[in-house]
Amino acid sequence: MVQPHSVESQEQVVDTMIGLTRLSSLQRAIVAGSDRMELCLALRRRGFMRVATPASSRIPRGQHAIGLIAGQDSPRAIEAALAEISPFLSTHAAVAILIDSGESDASLKIRMRLQQMGFQIEAGVRCRQGLVLSAYRQGFARMESAA
């Protein structure tokens, strides 16, 4: 049975992710994590129809402007989800990640992984379910061509 406070806190997370990434209905978004289907449905209820998961997307070619990762996942699972959606993200993509508040060093590990992937962390917002961290990738194409 779904408890009212969990629905409320999920809505808070979705609203926070939308606000931090500045997601618009014209942008493509890709979602991952253990709560990806709930997140996908919540976004579609709000009118965001260009939402996909890595499994439902055809070919990873940098066509998504926004990446969202949600779920009560371990830092390793979040890193795996980041690696999974990375090929689908454009060179100037934004991501928002829900990090479980129970993981004390998870935030630091995720921050380091984001920086390794060319993202610059912009903000972190506390929600009932944990910390929503947002980051932007600027000039990633130049980094890839230099490597």
C-alpha positions in Angstrom: 0.0 0.0 0.0 1.3 3.4 -0.9 1.4 5.8 2.0 0.4 9.5 1.4 3.7 10.9 2.6 5.7 8.8 0.1 3.5 10.1 -2.8 4.0 13.6 -1.5 7.8 13.2 -1.2 8.0 11.7 -4.7 6.1 14.7 -6.1 8.5 16.9 -4.2 11.5 15.1 -5.8 10.0 15.4 -9.3 9.2 19.1 -8.9 12.8 19.7 -7.6 14.3 17.8 -10.5 12.2 19.8 -13.0 13.2 23.1 -11.4 16.9 22.3 -11.1 17.3 21.1 -14.7 14.9 23.7 -16.1 13.2 20.9 -18.0 10.7 22.1 -20.6 8.1 20.1 -22.5 10.1 20.6 -25.7 13.3 18.9 -24.4 14.0 15.2 -24.5 14.7 13.6 -21.1 16.1 10.2 -20.2 15.5 8.6 -16.8 17.3 5.9 -15.0 17.5 4.3 -11.5 15.3 1.9 -9.6 12.4 4.4 -9.6 12.7 5.2 -13.3 9.2 4.1 -14.3 7.5 6.0 -11.5 9.6 9.1 -12.5 8.7 8.6 -16.2 5.0 8.4 -15.4 5.1 11.4 -13.0 6.8 13.5 -15.8 4.2 12.4 -18.4 1.4 13.3 -16.0 2.9 16.8 -16.0 2.9 17.0 -19.8 6.5 16.0 -20.5 6.0 13.6 -23.3 9.6 13.3 -24.6 10.7 11.1 -21.7 12.5 7.8 -22.2 14.5 5.2 -20.5 17.7 3.7 -21.9 15.8 0.5 -22.6 13.1 2.3 -24.6 15.5 4.6 -26.5 16.8 3.3 -29.9 20.4 4.4 -30.4 22.5 6.4 -28.0 23.6 9.5 -29.9 23.5 12.4 -27.6 19.9 13.4 -28.3 18.7 14.0 -24.7 19.1 17.4 -23.0 18.2 16.2 -19.6 19.1 13.1 -17.5 17.2 12.2 -14.3 18.2 9.5 -11.9 15.9 8.5 -9.0 15.6 5.6 -6.6 16.9 4.4 -3.3 20.1 3.2 -4.9 23.6 2.7 -3.7 26.4 5.0 -5.0 27.6 2.2 -7.3 24.1 1.8 -8.7 23.9 5.6 -9.3 27.3 5.5 -11.0 26.1 2.6 -13.2 22.9 4.6 -14.1 25.1 7.6 -15.0 27.3 5.5 -17.2 24.1 4.0 -18.8 22.5 7.4 -19.7 25.7 9.2 -20.6 25.8 8.2 -24.2 22.2 9.5 -24.6 23.0 12.9 -23.2 23.9 15.9 -25.4 27.2 17.8 -25.0 25.4 20.5 -23.0 23.2 18.3 -20.9 21.9 18.7 -17.4 21.4 16.0 -14.9 19.5 15.7 -11.6 20.2 12.8 -9.2 18.4 11.7 -6.1 20.9 10.6 -3.5 19.5 8.7 -0.5 19.9 10.7 2.7 21.1 7.5 4.5 24.3 7.3 2.5 26.8 9.6 4.2 29.6 9.5 1.7 27.4 8.8 -1.4 27.2 12.5 -2.2 31.0 12.9 -2.4 31.4 9.8 -4.6 28.7 10.9 -6.9 30.1 14.4 -7.1 33.5 13.1 -8.0 32.0 10.8 -10.7 30.1 13.7 -12.2 33.2 15.8 -12.4 35.1 12.9 -14.1 32.3 12.8 -16.7 32.6 16.5 -17.5 29.7 17.8 -15.4 29.9 20.9 -13.2 27.8 20.7 -10.1 25.4 23.6 -9.8 23.1 22.9 -6.8 21.9 20.5 -4.3 18.5 20.6 -2.6 17.4 18.6 0.4 14.0 16.7 0.0 12.3 14.3 2.3 13.7 11.4 0.3 17.3 12.7 0.2 19.5 15.1 -1.7 18.7 16.1 -5.3 22.0 17.1 -6.9 22.0 18.9 -10.2 24.9 19.4 -12.6 25.5 20.7 -16.1 27.9 19.6 -18.8 29.4 22.5 -20.7 31.8 22.2 -23.6 32.0 18.4 -23.3 32.5 18.1 -27.1 35.8 20.0 -26.8 36.9 17.6 -24.0 36.0 14.5 -26.1 37.8 15.8 -29.2 40.9 16.7 -27.1 41.1 13.2 -25.6 
